[in-house]
C-alpha cells in the first residue's frame, strides 16, 4: 500500500449532501407523492445519514493536522505499556513482538504483561519473551477481570505516560511515537486514542466491520479529536497521563466497557482527550454472527451502563463540552439513532405494502449514493480500504439494522439488570481447538 500518494477530499460533496435532502423533499411535495410513510422514511434516513456525514469535515481537519506533525521527537520520555491478558495463547506473542519492534527506544519503553489467571499457555508464551528481554515484565494474578489486571499492572510502573493495549492487538511501528508526540504538545492532554483497524478482512461480515470501523467509529473519533473531546479511548490502543488516570479513580469494575468509563472520567476531570489517526493498531474481529453478537452485546451493554453511571453530566454545566456536546452525542448514537434505523426498516416494508415501491426505491437509492460518498471520503482519509466501498449499502440497511437491534436489545438488558460478560471466539482460537 502506497500511503504517500496524494489524497483528495471532495469537499463539494459536503454541500451537495446538505442541500439534496431539502431538494428531494421539495420534489416529492411538488409532485404530490409526499405520503406520511415517505415523510417518516425520509426523516429517519436523514437523521441516520447525517449523523455520519457531518462528522467528515472535522475528521478531514484532524487528519490534516496529523500529517503536519512530522519529525523526530525532541525528547523520548519513559513510557509503560500495560497488556492485560486472559487466555490469549497464540495472540500474546505477536502483540509483544509488535511492541518490541515499535519505533521507540527500547530503554525508554517498559512492556508489562498481566496474565489475569489464564487457563491456557498465555503465561508461558509471554514468559518466553520476559526471560529474553529486559524491558518485558510478565506478571501473574488470580482472575479478576480486565479492570483488575490493569490496576494491578499500574502498581509495577512509574512512568508518567501509560499505554493500554489489548493482548490480541498488533500496533503499527510509528504508533507509540505519534501518541507520545501529542502528549508533549500540552500538559492538559489526559489521554490519546489510537486508530483501530481490522486485520482479518476475509469475508462479508469482517469486511462490513472493517468499513464500519472507518465510517462509523474512526471518523467520529477523528472528528471529536479537533474538539479535544474524544469519548472513548479504545482498549486496543490507548495512552493516558498517569496522574490523571489516578485522579479519576483508575479502572472500575462496575461496567463492561472499562475503556469507555475511564475516558468519561478523564473528561469529567476537564482534561483534553484526543486521537491520533495515524497511530494504528490492528485487531481481529468476529467472523460469525454468533461471535459478533457476543462482542457487540457486551460493548453496547457496557455503553448503556456507563451512560447511566455518568448521567449527572447532563445537569452539570461545569463539564463543558462533555455536557453540551459529547454526552448528548453519545445518547443520540446509542439509543435514538438505532430506533430511527428500525423505523427506516419498518417504513420500507410499509412503503412496499402501500404500493410506493418506486418512491421508496428512489429515496433509498439517493441515500445509498450519499453513503457511498461518505464511505469514499472515509477511505480517502484512512488512506486504505477502497475495496470495501462495495459494502457501503450495508451501512444503510442490513448490517446496520443488525447492529441497531443489538443496541436496543442491550438497552433492554441493562434496564432489566442483565449485564453478564460475553466473549466471542477468535479465528486462531477456533483453529487451535479444531485441530486438537
Protein Blocks (a to p, Z undefined) as FASTA:
>chain_A
ZZkbccdddfklmmmmmmmmmmmmmmmmmnopacfklmmmmmmmmmmmmmmmmmmmmmmm
mmmmmmmmgcjdfbdcddddddddehighklmmmmmmmmmpccdfklpccddddehiabl
mlmmmmmmmmmpmkbccdddddebjklmmmmmmmmccbfbdcdddfkbccdfklmmmmmm
mmmmpckbmbdcdddddfblcbfklmmmmmmmmmmmmmmmmmmmmnopafbdcfkbccdd
fklmmmnopaafkbcblmlmmmmmmmmnopacdddfklccdddddfbfklmmmmmmmmmm
mmmmmmmmmmmmmmmmklmmmmmmmmmmmmmmmmmmmmmmmmmmmmmmmmmmnopmmmmm
mmmmmmmmmmmmmmmmmmmmnopaklmmmmmmmmmgojlmmmmmmmmmmmmmmmnopacd
cddddfklmmmmmmZZ
